[in-house]
């Protein structure tokens, strides 16, 4: 494949930058994206805020984003990208909105180029700052980009997009299954709908601590540097909801050891719910000590316990039992969670419930594993496509 070198500003039709401007927030209106809304290859709209339509007109004077534009975070962190899937959004600070010139630079290709090792290196080479590093628009404009002809760019973009679309489909399936499982739990054990709206007389009101315990058995990476870990952490959850597989030699602090009976929830900032049912695909699964690890006394009740932990009422309980002086470092004391009250059904009700939801949770875990493999495949071929080592010119896509 033949490549042509461009200065980034010459290959782009638009570079929209709203740094230095902050809109007035509203309770509803136009969704406004910031750097924390942008994850690699998708946009988390739950992390956006809103501005009124009048504020949108007043604020968006530097240009309007369009579907297909590429968003790039300029700091905290630098170099995360996603493609816009709607027009009606505002763009806040710490983001550049990029649009390639027609027949020069394809947006899909740009999206993946910026994720590649080459693109990331070019961004890092021009970052500045000490405590928080980032890239200025003026420096971004100077980046040199080597790109093939537009037809090849589009083929590469389509090839990589197929992998990401499968990940998106899996994520949508998982979200739907999670909502179904939550709805069934609420219907059975909160609203008692199958039982004429009343808790059956042979059930009792109990504590979470009566059916599950908190596990604190720890693992020391320093003492076991050769171990391979399936590591569950808050950053991994926030980014992609699947664990990192790594050598213990690269892990500094002690971790909790997980089992297939474990259910974990972050005790850090519980207003952002992070609940995991570990997949335990490897011999040693561990989690950050920022999680609380629950294990049902009866392993057959694991997914009943998981559903309790995943419920809205339990989230409210955690938020009401926090310690810490600042919003960014609030934690829930593990002992407080064991006092959460639950309706303890008879064994048949729990067995019937788990027979419905366990296959859902198993499918979610399977999809998460597949997503990780797809991401690894994409990341392995991405640099080869960008360098021309893998030539797609003769491939019909």
C-alpha positions as CSV (number, residue, x, y, z in Angstrom):
1,X,0.0,0.0,0.0
2,X,1.1,3.5,-0.8
3,X,1.0,6.2,1.9
4,X,0.8,9.9,1.7
5,X,2.0,12.3,4.5
6,X,-0.3,15.1,5.7
7,X,-0.1,17.6,8.5
8,X,-3.2,16.8,10.6
9,X,-4.8,20.3,10.1
10,X,-4.5,19.8,6.3
11,X,-6.3,16.4,6.5
12,X,-9.2,17.7,8.6
13,X,-12.2,19.7,7.6
14,X,-13.1,20.7,11.2
15,X,-11.2,20.9,14.5
16,X,-13.8,22.1,17.0
17,X,-12.4,23.0,20.4
18,X,-14.5,24.3,23.4
19,X,-11.6,24.5,25.9
20,X,-11.8,27.6,28.0
21,X,-15.6,27.7,27.8
22,X,-18.1,26.2,30.4
23,X,-21.8,26.2,29.7
24,X,-24.4,26.8,32.3
25,X,-25.9,23.4,33.4
26,X,-29.5,22.5,33.4
27,X,-31.6,19.7,34.8
28,X,-32.7,18.7,31.3
29,X,-32.2,19.7,27.7
30,X,-29.2,19.1,25.3
31,X,-26.8,16.3,26.5
32,X,-23.3,17.8,26.9
33,X,-20.3,15.5,26.6
34,X,-17.0,15.9,28.5
35,X,-13.9,13.8,28.6
36,X,-15.4,11.4,31.1
37,X,-18.2,10.6,28.7
38,X,-15.8,9.3,26.1
39,X,-14.6,5.7,26.3
40,X,-12.6,4.0,23.5
41,X,-15.1,3.3,20.7
42,X,-18.2,4.3,22.6
43,X,-19.9,7.2,24.4
44,X,-21.2,6.9,27.9
45,X,-24.2,9.2,27.9
46,X,-24.9,8.4,31.6
47,X,-21.8,10.5,32.3
48,X,-23.0,13.6,30.5
49,X,-24.8,16.6,31.9
50,X,-27.4,18.9,30.2
51,X,-27.8,22.5,29.0
52,X,-30.9,24.3,28.0
53,X,-31.7,24.8,24.3
54,X,-31.1,28.6,24.7
55,X,-27.7,27.9,26.4
56,X,-26.9,25.5,23.5
57,X,-27.4,28.3,21.0
58,X,-25.4,30.8,23.1
59,X,-22.6,28.4,23.9
60,X,-22.0,26.5,20.6
61,X,-20.4,29.3,18.6
62,X,-17.3,27.5,17.5
63,X,-19.0,24.9,15.4
64,X,-21.6,22.1,15.7
65,X,-20.7,18.4,15.9
66,X,-22.2,15.9,13.5
67,X,-22.9,12.2,13.5
68,X,-19.6,10.4,12.5
69,X,-17.3,13.1,14.0
70,X,-14.4,11.7,16.1
71,X,-14.1,12.9,19.7
72,X,-10.6,12.9,21.2
73,X,-9.9,13.6,24.8
74,X,-7.1,16.1,25.2
75,X,-6.2,15.4,28.9
76,X,-7.2,13.4,32.0
77,X,-6.8,11.1,30.1
78,X,-5.2,12.0,26.8
79,X,-5.9,10.0,23.6
80,X,-9.3,8.3,24.2
81,X,-11.5,8.4,21.2
82,X,-15.1,7.6,20.2
83,X,-17.3,8.3,17.2
84,X,-20.4,10.5,17.6
85,X,-23.7,8.6,17.0
86,X,-26.0,11.7,17.2
87,X,-26.1,15.3,16.2
88,X,-28.0,16.9,19.1
89,X,-25.1,17.1,21.6
90,X,-23.0,19.9,23.0
91,X,-19.2,19.5,23.5
92,X,-17.6,20.7,26.7
93,X,-13.9,21.1,27.7
94,X,-11.1,18.6,27.3
95,X,-12.4,17.3,24.0
96,X,-11.5,17.9,20.3
97,X,-14.2,17.2,17.7
98,X,-12.5,16.1,14.5
99,X,-13.9,15.7,11.0
100,X,-11.8,14.5,8.1
101,X,-11.7,16.2,4.7
102,X,-13.9,14.5,2.1
103,X,-11.8,12.0,0.0
104,X,-8.7,12.7,2.1
105,X,-9.2,11.3,5.6
106,X,-12.0,8.9,6.5
107,X,-13.4,9.5,10.0
108,X,-13.6,5.8,10.7
109,X,-9.9,5.4,9.7
110,X,-9.0,8.4,11.9
111,X,-10.8,6.9,14.9
112,X,-8.7,3.7,14.7
113,X,-5.5,5.5,13.7
114,X,-5.7,7.6,16.9
115,X,-6.1,4.4,18.9
116,X,-3.1,2.7,17.3
117,X,0.3,2.6,18.8
118,X,1.5,5.0,16.1
119,X,-1.3,7.5,16.8
120,X,-0.9,7.3,20.6
121,X,2.9,7.8,20.2
122,X,2.3,10.9,18.1
123,X,-0.1,12.3,20.7
124,X,2.3,11.6,23.6
125,X,5.2,13.2,21.7
126,X,3.4,16.6,21.8
127,X,1.8,16.5,25.3
128,X,2.8,19.0,27.8
129,X,2.2,19.6,31.6
130,X,3.4,18.2,34.8
131,X,0.7,17.0,37.2
132,X,-1.9,16.7,34.4
133,X,-0.6,16.2,30.9
134,X,-2.4,17.0,27.7
135,X,-2.1,18.2,24.2
136,X,-2.9,21.7,23.0
137,X,-4.9,22.2,19.8
138,X,-2.0,24.0,18.2
139,X,0.2,21.0,18.8
140,X,-2.4,18.5,17.6
141,X,-2.7,20.4,14.3
142,X,1.1,19.8,13.6
143,X,0.9,16.1,13.9
144,X,2.1,14.3,10.8
145,X,-0.2,11.4,9.7
146,X,0.7,8.9,7.0
147,X,-2.5,7.6,5.3
148,X,-3.3,5.4,2.3
149,X,-5.7,6.3,-0.4
150,X,-9.3,6.9,0.7
151,X,-10.7,3.5,-0.6
152,X,-8.1,1.6,1.5
153,X,-8.9,3.8,4.5
154,X,-12.6,2.9,4.2
155,X,-11.8,-0.8,3.9
156,X,-9.7,-0.7,7.1
157,X,-12.4,1.2,8.9
158,X,-15.1,-1.3,7.9
159,X,-13.0,-4.3,8.9
160,X,-12.3,-2.9,12.4
161,X,-15.8,-1.6,12.8
162,X,-17.2,-5.2,12.3
163,X,-15.3,-6.2,15.5
164,X,-16.5,-3.2,17.5
165,X,-20.1,-3.7,16.3
166,X,-20.1,-7.2,17.7
167,X,-18.9,-5.8,21.0
168,X,-21.7,-3.3,20.9
169,X,-24.3,-6.0,20.2
170,X,-23.0,-8.0,23.2
171,X,-23.2,-5.0,25.4
172,X,-26.8,-4.3,24.4
173,X,-27.7,-7.9,25.1
174,X,-26.0,-7.8,28.5
175,X,-27.8,-4.6,29.4
176,X,-31.1,-6.1,28.4
177,X,-30.4,-9.3,30.4
178,X,-29.3,-7.2,33.5
179,X,-32.6,-5.2,33.3
180,X,-34.6,-8.4,33.1
181,X,-32.9,-10.0,36.0
182,X,-33.3,-6.9,38.1
183,X,-37.0,-6.6,37.2
184,X,-37.6,-10.3,38.1
185,X,-35.9,-9.8,41.5
186,X,-37.9,-6.7,42.3
187,X,-41.2,-8.4,41.2
188,X,-40.6,-11.5,43.3
189,X,-38.8,-10.3,46.4
190,X,-39.6,-6.6,46.8
191,X,-43.1,-6.2,45.3
192,X,-44.1,-9.8,45.9
193,X,-46.2,-9.7,42.7
194,X,-46.4,-13.5,42.2
195,X,-47.7,-13.7,45.8
196,X,-50.6,-11.2,45.5
197,X,-48.4,-8.4,46.7
198,X,-47.7,-9.8,50.1
199,X,-44.7,-11.6,51.5
200,X,-45.7,-15.3,52.1
201,X,-46.3,-16.1,55.7
202,X,-43.5,-18.7,55.8
203,X,-40.8,-16.2,54.7
204,X,-39.0,-14.1,57.2
205,X,-37.3,-10.6,57.2
206,X,-33.6,-11.3,57.6
207,X,-30.2,-9.6,57.3
208,X,-27.8,-10.0,54.4
209,X,-25.3,-11.2,57.0
210,X,-27.6,-14.2,57.7
211,X,-27.2,-15.6,54.2
212,X,-23.7,-14.3,53.2
213,X,-20.4,-13.4,54.7
214,X,-17.7,-10.9,53.7
215,X,-14.5,-12.6,52.6
216,X,-11.1,-10.9,53.2
217,X,-8.6,-13.7,52.4
218,X,-5.8,-11.9,50.6
219,X,-3.2,-12.6,48.0
220,X,0.3,-11.0,48.1
221,X,1.7,-10.4,44.5
222,X,5.1,-9.7,46.0
223,X,5.3,-13.2,47.5
224,X,3.9,-14.8,44.3
225,X,5.5,-12.9,41.4
226,X,5.1,-15.8,38.9
227,X,1.4,-16.2,39.4
228,X,-1.0,-15.2,36.5
229,X,-3.9,-13.2,37.8
230,X,-7.5,-12.6,36.6
231,X,-7.6,-9.1,38.2
232,X,-10.8,-7.2,38.8
233,X,-10.3,-3.5,39.5
234,X,-12.4,-0.3,39.5
235,X,-10.6,1.1,36.4
236,X,-11.2,-2.1,34.5
237,X,-14.9,-2.0,35.5
238,X,-15.3,1.6,34.5
239,X,-13.5,1.1,31.2
240,X,-14.9,-2.2,29.8
241,X,-16.4,-4.3,32.6
242,X,-14.0,-7.1,32.1
243,X,-10.9,-8.0,34.1
244,X,-7.3,-7.6,33.2
245,X,-5.2,-10.8,32.9
246,X,-1.7,-10.1,34.1
247,X,1.4,-11.4,35.9
248,X,1.5,-10.8,39.6
249,X,5.0,-9.3,39.1
250,X,3.3,-6.2,37.7
251,X,0.8,-5.8,40.6
252,X,2.0,-3.8,43.7
253,X,-0.6,-4.1,46.4
254,X,-2.3,-7.0,48.1
255,X,-5.6,-8.3,46.6
256,X,-8.6,-10.3,47.7
257,X,-8.9,-13.8,46.4
258,X,-12.1,-14.6,44.6
259,X,-14.0,-17.9,44.0
260,X,-16.9,-18.8,41.7
261,X,-19.2,-18.1,44.7
262,X,-18.0,-14.5,45.1
263,X,-20.0,-11.4,44.4
264,X,-18.2,-8.1,44.5
265,X,-19.3,-4.5,44.8
266,X,-17.2,-1.3,45.0
267,X,-17.2,0.3,48.4
268,X,-15.7,3.4,46.9
269,X,-18.1,6.2,45.9
270,X,-21.2,3.9,46.0
271,X,-23.3,6.4,44.1
272,X,-21.5,5.0,41.1
273,X,-22.6,1.3,41.3
274,X,-20.0,-1.3,40.3
275,X,-21.2,-4.8,40.8
276,X,-19.4,-7.9,39.4
277,X,-20.0,-11.6,39.4
278,X,-16.5,-12.9,38.6
279,X,-16.0,-15.1,35.6
280,X,-13.1,-17.0,37.3
281,X,-11.7,-18.2,33.9
282,X,-8.2,-18.6,35.2
283,X,-6.7,-20.5,38.2
284,X,-6.3,-17.4,40.4
285,X,-8.9,-14.6,40.3
286,X,-8.3,-11.6,42.5
287,X,-9.9,-8.2,43.1
288,X,-8.9,-4.8,44.3
289,X,-9.4,-4.2,48.0
290,X,-11.7,-1.3,47.1
291,X,-14.4,-4.0,46.5
292,X,-16.5,-5.8,49.2
293,X,-16.5,-9.5,48.5
294,X,-19.7,-11.4,49.5
295,X,-20.1,-15.2,49.4
296,X,-23.3,-17.0,50.0
297,X,-23.2,-19.5,52.9
298,X,-25.1,-21.8,50.4
299,X,-23.3,-21.6,47.0
300,X,-26.6,-22.4,45.3
301,X,-27.9,-19.0,46.5
302,X,-25.1,-17.1,44.8
303,X,-27.2,-15.4,42.2
304,X,-29.9,-14.6,44.7
305,X,-27.2,-12.8,46.7
306,X,-25.9,-11.2,43.5
307,X,-29.4,-9.9,42.8
308,X,-29.7,-8.4,46.3
309,X,-26.3,-6.6,45.8
310,X,-27.4,-5.4,42.4
311,X,-30.7,-4.0,43.5
312,X,-31.6,-0.4,43.8
313,X,-32.5,-0.7,47.4
314,X,-29.1,-2.0,48.3
315,X,-27.4,0.8,46.4
316,X,-29.5,3.3,48.4
317,X,-28.4,1.5,51.6
318,X,-24.8,1.8,50.7
319,X,-25.1,5.5,49.8
320,X,-26.8,6.1,53.2
321,X,-23.9,4.4,55.1
322,X,-20.8,6.2,53.7
323,X,-17.8,7.6,55.5
324,X,-15.4,10.2,54.2
325,X,-15.2,13.9,54.0
326,X,-15.2,14.4,50.2
327,X,-17.4,13.1,47.5
328,X,-14.5,11.7,45.6
329,X,-13.3,9.5,48.5
330,X,-16.5,8.3,50.2
331,X,-16.7,4.7,51.1
332,X,-19.2,2.3,52.6
333,X,-18.1,0.3,55.6
334,X,-18.4,-3.4,54.8
335,X,-19.9,-4.2,58.1
336,X,-22.8,-1.9,57.5
337,X,-23.8,-3.8,54.3
338,X,-24.4,-7.0,56.3
339,X,-27.2,-5.2,58.2
340,X,-29.2,-4.7,55.0
341,X,-32.7,-6.3,55.4
342,X,-33.9,-8.8,52.9
343,X,-37.0,-10.9,52.5
344,X,-35.7,-14.5,53.0
345,X,-37.8,-16.8,50.9
346,X,-38.1,-20.5,51.2
347,X,-35.6,-22.7,49.4
348,X,-38.0,-23.5,46.5
349,X,-38.5,-19.8,45.7
350,X,-34.7,-19.2,45.6
351,X,-34.2,-22.3,43.5
352,X,-36.9,-21.3,41.0
353,X,-35.5,-17.7,40.9
354,X,-32.0,-18.9,40.2
355,X,-33.2,-21.2,37.5
356,X,-34.4,-18.2,35.6
357,X,-31.6,-15.6,36.3
358,X,-28.5,-17.8,36.4
359,X,-28.6,-18.5,32.6
360,X,-28.9,-14.8,32.1
361,X,-25.9,-14.1,34.2
362,X,-23.9,-16.9,32.5
363,X,-24.7,-15.4,29.1
364,X,-23.6,-12.0,30.3
365,X,-20.3,-13.5,31.5
366,X,-19.8,-15.3,28.2
367,X,-20.4,-12.1,26.2
368,X,-17.9,-10.3,28.4
369,X,-15.3,-12.9,27.7
370,X,-16.1,-12.7,23.9
371,X,-15.8,-8.9,24.0
372,X,-12.3,-9.2,25.6
373,X,-11.2,-11.6,22.9
374,X,-12.6,-9.4,20.2
375,X,-10.8,-6.4,21.7
376,X,-7.5,-8.3,21.8
377,X,-7.9,-9.3,18.2
378,X,-8.6,-5.8,17.2
379,X,-5.6,-4.5,19.1
380,X,-3.3,-7.1,17.6
381,X,-4.2,-6.4,14.0
382,X,-4.6,-2.6,14.4
383,X,-0.9,-1.7,14.1
384,X,-0.5,-4.1,11.2
385,X,-3.3,-2.4,9.3
386,X,-2.1,1.1,10.0
387,X,1.5,0.2,8.9
388,X,0.5,-1.6,5.8
389,X,1.9,-4.9,7.0
390,X,-1.6,-6.3,6.4
391,X,-2.7,-5.2,2.9
392,X,-6.4,-5.0,2.4
393,X,-6.3,-3.5,-1.1
394,X,-7.3,-6.8,-2.7
395,X,-9.8,-7.8,-0.1
396,X,-13.5,-7.2,-0.9
397,X,-15.1,-5.7,2.2
